[in-house]
């Protein structure tokens, strides 16, 4: 079997792997920037919990709905949904808040699976490029004479660049994925806490409502 064609393809493939990794890094950077803008624009006010608690104490759910007017952050949208539907009963209010929380969290996490996939697989793509490059370089060593050793060492060093680029692509992707996931979980937990405050106010004896279970998102 003539392997020279395959060896030449390996050399070409190593080059295309590098191009592919560079393209992935560009797309990854775009996703990170887009998600960073989304997370920044949907951040909750610093004293949102105190504002909601004060509004509930002074004016009930209607005041809480006014306090979160604008509905920009996940927490505000959950509270706005619950406060707007408090008169429909605790069960309906809980389910609607749960649905809003799920929808808003999905919006926050859009694109994060791509970052996670890149973080897990970019090193293997780089390693694949390195293997292809080493195959081509060692074939050059077997056919070259005299200065072939220097030539093959140069080829191997170039092949290792693919692994390095794969790691450079993976590390920021993993860091961004973990950060955005942690922020999304923190916001969801904060929304659950605010939802519990709202439910507690609605079911409290002074409001004439029956007791109900605590609310927690699925």
Steps between C-alpha positions, in 0.01 A plus 500: 500500500636840405493712815665809356164646404368443850811662649452804277137515610614485862718806445214686336260385771727633774492842337121495469466397864685819595267706284203324658623577852550864411145513363367339818685753713341783302149360542571431866607859558182626334285275722681611817461868415132457410426309821695753708287782357179304570602419857603861564178646364284256698672543835271575795523819708724463801226553759220321315415265787465785751290693250265208443466422873424863581245518219327184621486632854363838399269424211486127433544330162380802302770716655755228432394493134556875479838465674628266230355700214720467195550126543858490382664235717401139556409573860284799409315308230424215740370735769304703247331183377415384850376837621286551192332162556472499879121532483477176301609297801826375643521189283451689176744767611766242585465320169515821299810615688659161441427522129645851479811391684556207266448715190732777618770259609490333159550841341800566723656163426454522123833432330668364813481143373717610207763633740487179701542290186797709384660479842469121506604427143743770383802323659412180314468689173841653562643158584356364176679775309823419682475131412445585134797736508727244664402240241603737224821600678616145569434404140724789397772364730488157338543644152739788566876475521766712664302793635185296543527494883479877530214502252297239688558669836368820350198309370432344840524835677251643252271204560501563874362846437161340433487354851600833651232686305243239598579561867492876453155470345371261768611681814308827444195303386497296821555809715219692329265201513555450873463871576177547305352181645582615853343841443186341351467267800551790741231704329261205500560447872440869568176483300387200705568694819301799382222269384490344845464848654208572271331165571549545875330838484207369297439200727553685828199499738453875487433470127224249561656229282551137581840351564695359207825321434820687437577593142803367326585488135530165333 
